[in-house]
Amino acid sequence: MDRILSKTLNKAELQSLVDLLGAEQVIVNPVELITYERDATLHAGQPAAVVLARHSQDVQRAVRWASERRLPVVARGAGTGLSGGAVAERGGLIIEIQRMDRIVELDRAGRSAVVEPGLLNLKLDEAVKKVGLYFPPDPASGRSTTLGGNIGENSGGPHCFKYGVTTNYITGLEVVLADGQLVRLGGRALDYPEYDFLALLTGSEGTLGIVTQASVRLLRNPPGVRTLMAAFDAVETAGEAVSAIIARGLVPATLEMMDQSMMRIIEDYLHVGLPVDAQAALIIEVDGYPESLGGQMEEVMEVLRQYTQRPMRIAATAEERDQLWYARKSAFGAMARLAPAYLVLDGTVPRSKLGPTLGAVNQACAALGLRVANVFHAGDGNLHPLILIDDLNDQALLERIHQAGRKVMELCVNQGGSITGEHGIGIEKREYMPLMFNADELAAQLEIKEVFDPDGLMNPGKIFPEQVPTDRPAHAAPGAPPTASPYAPTNEAEAAAALRAWLGAGQTVRIRGAGTKSQLLTDGHQVLDTRALSGVRRVDLDDLYVTAGAGTPLVELQAELARHGMWVPLVSPWPVATLGGIAAANFNAPLRMRYGGLRDLILAARVVLPDGRLIRAGRPVVKNVAGYDLPKLFVGAYGSLGLLSELSFKLMPLPRARASLVVPVEDVRRGLDWGARLLQVCFCASALLLCRGCPGLPAAPYALIYTAEGIPEDVAAELAQARRVLEAAGAGQPAETPEISGSQVWADWFSAVMPHPGNGQTASYVLRLGVPPGQVATLLTGADVAPDGGTWCADLASGHVYLQADRDPASLRRAAEGLGGYAFLLAAPDLPAEALRAWRYAPSSQALMRRLKARWDPAGRLNPDAPVSG
Ligand SMILES: Cc1cc2nc3c(=O)[nH]c(=O)nc-3n(C[C@H](O)[C@H](O)[C@H](O)COP(=O)(O)OP(=O)(O)OC[C@H]3O[C@@H](n4cnc5c(N)ncnc54)[C@H](O)[C@@H]3O)c2cc1C
């Protein structure tokens, strides 16, 4: 890719931009342009012009204008970024999206919103809170940052420990690509059968395209919160207390830490009564029903008492809680009073390594004579050392700060973490990328960049180092192909060699796990069986992750984890199903509403690309925004982009309680109405289903199932609330049972309707329809939909309807697509390949998918029949 260099535009060229967009939307005056030279870092660059976009079309026109002139384009939100992402280092055009700030739609019933990228994070949260909903990603800068910037950086915040980061809440994006084309990725439904480019765009720092609209999912606002501050005699002890809380199986909403230096700085500024004589303090928040808060807090305090004798401060009022958070969120502002500038570092380590890493960070800074204070998201292992810069012209000081920055990054990487948890790479850390990624891993990311932006015009110079290392591991010439097919390699080197040999010899290869979800794939290919790539390789209870071979059956993993009171919240209908197969098919049970889908649970993966390159994607830490989010790209790609050989998942404590309400339903419309009312209650719910003909349920035509799980008090309170809602709606007294769970009902339904592996054909069609969750009722009662025609299981919270039909359900497909969703065929009678292909979903990103597939598998020989492929 050519290096795009700064280009000065002549008057006529600038005038053509003004003519295109209007003088009120274009800034060319050099004095006014100074405002746009920096973000919140020390990096600077002068744009040739700034476009103040109001609509997607403005962005398209401006991008086309720049592309015709081969000019760099830099997207800019509020310019609060901490890695230089919004700086026009190589000149060109800045497209500022702050005026695109509307909430286009707020779907209370379906718990989602469609927003423009210039909307401020806090404005969205305030608006949705008014209707009882919650947008969890909460960067400390949320008051002034745009959602476009949050998406660009995949921002996180204090509540991400429990609730996840921005990417976990984005279901759809509208994006302007480098050539001015507008594509839609995902949408308002979940799990579209397309490559997960949403994941690539989120956190891509404007290097792949400019986001002009986003669909976000929302949660119920927690019914109650309680906040506590605890002080400690040593930072290490505070870190140990964090690990102990997690090891106890507790999941507080936040686990934030400040060291003494930081507390003193904030206290001097705000006078809020921070424990400044202690070495460290934790702000811990628990949320849930009022009935559970006291117990949760007591349990947290019981753990803390083993690590500190100091008194603990529980916020007695909402004002006091706000004050504690105000103190935490003012950390950066308080630092700014002490010196003309400061540098915020950002890295993550597995959280059990916090104490030693912090000690090493402080030592390194002291050795370099630097003043440092620390504030960080302890639950996520996300460090933020802040180093004061007393004199911006002191080159020797700046050099020492640079050395400290590098040292901290090395410490994080050496501990198995990441060079950035939430601030991105931008300009600031591009030279550190080789610390985390080898040449093959960097090359794979650059290839994605080229697929999206062949001329390298989108935010050039960001993320990737100036010099990409070329010391790529030597790849031997393809050896002899395996003599047997199916071939079951026992390690990833064997798998890589087999793929290279088969594909290199012009043969087509099908990757197969247990074969439960690939029954529509035809035979006649070489088969690479993943089941010998198995075994649970690491269960890390301190850092809450598990790593296992992709061929490991889910049941085997869960059995191992259960011995430790843990699980990965996944359910499969088939005991033999492998982790790799479940991930490649993105097969999500209803419990995804409580815990997130597969894409949210996978932290890292090892992947063999079709040319045999072995790459490590992601890290086993909950926050990591270094480079593109590759693990998610392979989720739902049905093996068409590469072979998943190993996966690392987030661990969660097994729920202490689980129970379900089961309601017999005579009339589908009433069932849907009750379901819609119940969706508003869901806080610790793990399933909300309406079924027809599901095994093991009451003999009524339909059944509504509401499952809640977690802390016993929360489960009891939620089911009581759900019961009140049902009674008020005329549903009578529902039965409550611990025996049934919604996800198990779903799994049993699948076992009953799907042919078993190797068992051949089915006489009927089995499909998943995905629509925006608020539209399930419209789908199931629509004029040309026959809900009485077969057996089905509707996951109301996820907007998924699983259906068995005897005839080609083409009308259902049209209905789902008409609602902005899709239909995805899982099993069918013996159909010709052409008919099967006709069922494939055609996303707006299809051309991009094809380009990526062609880049990595030019002859299309890997999983050629994959139902999701380029
Ligand atoms: C005091 C302070 C506290 C902070 N606290 C946090 C924190 O707790 N957590 C956290 O994660 N971050 C934090 N940050 C960093 C920063 O606020 C976030 O990265 C934020 O998301 C940036 O938003 P912005 O609107 O300012 O984006 P900008 O800085 O304008 O842009 C950031 C990046 O996103 C790209 N971008 C912007 N808009 C778009 C778009 N529409 N499409 C594609 N790309 C786009 C830009 O090109 C750039 O690469 C903090 C910063 C400050 C100054």
The ligand as an SDF file (V2000), in Angstrom:
LIG
                    3D

 53 58  0  0  0  0  0  0  0  0999 V2000
  -10.4200   12.8490   30.5400 C   0  0  0  0  0  0  0  0  0  0  0  0
  -10.5390   11.6600   29.6490 C   0  0  0  0  0  0  0  0  0  0  0  0
  -11.0340   10.4790   30.1660 C   0  0  0  0  0  0  0  0  0  0  0  0
  -11.1610    9.3540   29.3440 C   0  0  0  0  0  0  0  0  0  0  0  0
  -11.6740    8.2030   29.8590 N   0  0  0  0  0  0  0  0  0  0  0  0
  -11.8490    7.1390   29.0600 C   0  0  0  0  0  0  0  0  0  0  0  0
  -12.4050    5.9240   29.5800 C   0  0  0  0  0  0  0  0  0  0  0  0
  -12.7560    5.8050   30.7340 O   0  0  0  0  0  0  0  0  0  0  0  0
  -12.5420    4.8880   28.7340 N   0  0  0  0  0  0  0  0  0  0  0  0
  -12.1960    4.9800   27.4210 C   0  0  0  0  0  0  0  0  0  0  0  0
  -12.3820    3.9940   26.6950 O   0  0  0  0  0  0  0  0  0  0  0  0
  -11.6630    6.0960   26.9080 N   0  0  0  0  0  0  0  0  0  0  0  0
  -11.4860    7.1790   27.6830 C   0  0  0  0  0  0  0  0  0  0  0  0
  -10.9380    8.3230   27.1760 N   0  0  0  0  0  0  0  0  0  0  0  0
  -10.5240    8.3580   25.7610 C   0  0  0  0  0  0  0  0  0  0  0  0
  -11.5870    8.9170   24.7950 C   0  0  0  0  0  0  0  0  0  0  0  0
  -12.4800    9.7640   25.4540 O   0  0  0  0  0  0  0  0  0  0  0  0
  -12.3450    7.7890   24.1180 C   0  0  0  0  0  0  0  0  0  0  0  0
  -11.4540    7.0800   23.2860 O   0  0  0  0  0  0  0  0  0  0  0  0
  -13.5400    8.2400   23.2920 C   0  0  0  0  0  0  0  0  0  0  0  0
  -14.2560    7.1330   22.8290 O   0  0  0  0  0  0  0  0  0  0  0  0
  -13.1710    9.1060   22.1010 C   0  0  0  0  0  0  0  0  0  0  0  0
  -14.3660    9.6940   21.6030 O   0  0  0  0  0  0  0  0  0  0  0  0
  -14.3030   10.9990   20.7270 P   0  0  0  0  0  0  0  0  0  0  0  0
  -15.6930   11.3300   20.3020 O   0  0  0  0  0  0  0  0  0  0  0  0
  -13.5920   12.0510   21.4400 O   0  0  0  0  0  0  0  0  0  0  0  0
  -13.4800   10.4550   19.4840 O   0  0  0  0  0  0  0  0  0  0  0  0
  -12.2190   11.0760   18.7320 P   0  0  0  0  0  0  0  0  0  0  0  0
  -11.1040   11.3110   19.6520 O   0  0  0  0  0  0  0  0  0  0  0  0
  -12.6680   12.2100   17.9080 O   0  0  0  0  0  0  0  0  0  0  0  0
  -11.8560    9.8650   17.7810 O   0  0  0  0  0  0  0  0  0  0  0  0
  -11.3470    8.6690   18.3140 C   0  0  0  0  0  0  0  0  0  0  0  0
  -11.0730    7.6730   17.1820 C   0  0  0  0  0  0  0  0  0  0  0  0
  -12.3030    7.2410   16.6210 O   0  0  0  0  0  0  0  0  0  0  0  0
  -12.3330    7.5300   15.2120 C   0  0  0  0  0  0  0  0  0  0  0  0
  -13.6910    7.9480   14.9210 N   0  0  0  0  0  0  0  0  0  0  0  0
  -14.3810    8.9910   15.4330 C   0  0  0  0  0  0  0  0  0  0  0  0
  -15.6060    9.0370   14.9160 N   0  0  0  0  0  0  0  0  0  0  0  0
  -15.7030    8.0060   14.0500 C   0  0  0  0  0  0  0  0  0  0  0  0
  -16.7150    7.5340   13.1750 C   0  0  0  0  0  0  0  0  0  0  0  0
  -17.8910    8.1300   13.0920 N   0  0  0  0  0  0  0  0  0  0  0  0
  -16.4520    6.4520   12.4220 N   0  0  0  0  0  0  0  0  0  0  0  0
  -15.2670    5.8190   12.4820 C   0  0  0  0  0  0  0  0  0  0  0  0
  -14.2710    6.2260   13.2840 N   0  0  0  0  0  0  0  0  0  0  0  0
  -14.4960    7.3080   14.0560 C   0  0  0  0  0  0  0  0  0  0  0  0
  -11.2950    8.6200   15.0090 C   0  0  0  0  0  0  0  0  0  0  0  0
  -10.7780    8.6190   13.6940 O   0  0  0  0  0  0  0  0  0  0  0  0
  -10.2680    8.2500   16.0400 C   0  0  0  0  0  0  0  0  0  0  0  0
   -9.4110    7.2770   15.5180 O   0  0  0  0  0  0  0  0  0  0  0  0
  -10.7720    9.4540   27.9860 C   0  0  0  0  0  0  0  0  0  0  0  0
  -10.2780   10.6490   27.4800 C   0  0  0  0  0  0  0  0  0  0  0  0
  -10.1520   11.7390   28.3010 C   0  0  0  0  0  0  0  0  0  0  0  0
   -9.6160   13.0040   27.7150 C   0  0  0  0  0  0  0  0  0  0  0  0
  1  2  1  0
  2  3  1  0
  2 52  2  0
  3  4  2  0
  4  5  1  0
  4 50  1  0
  5  6  2  0
  6  7  1  0
  6 13  1  0
  7  8  2  0
  7  9  1  0
  9 10  1  0
 10 11  2  0
 10 12  1  0
 12 13  2  0
 13 14  1  0
 14 15  1  0
 14 50  1  0
 15 16  1  0
 16 17  1  0
 16 18  1  0
 18 19  1  0
 18 20  1  0
 20 21  1  0
 20 22  1  0
 22 23  1  0
 23 24  1  0
 24 25  2  0
 24 26  1  0
 24 27  1  0
 27 28  1  0
 28 29  2  0
 28 30  1  0
 28 31  1  0
 31 32  1  0
 32 33  1  0
 33 34  1  0
 33 48  1  0
 34 35  1  0
 35 36  1  0
 35 46  1  0
 36 37  1  0
 36 45  1  0
 37 38  2  0
 38 39  1  0
 39 40  1  0
 39 45  2  0
 40 41  1  0
 40 42  2  0
 42 43  1  0
 43 44  2  0
 44 45  1  0
 46 47  1  0
 46 48  1  0
 48 49  1  0
 50 51  2  0
 51 52  1  0
 52 53  1  0
M  END
$$$$
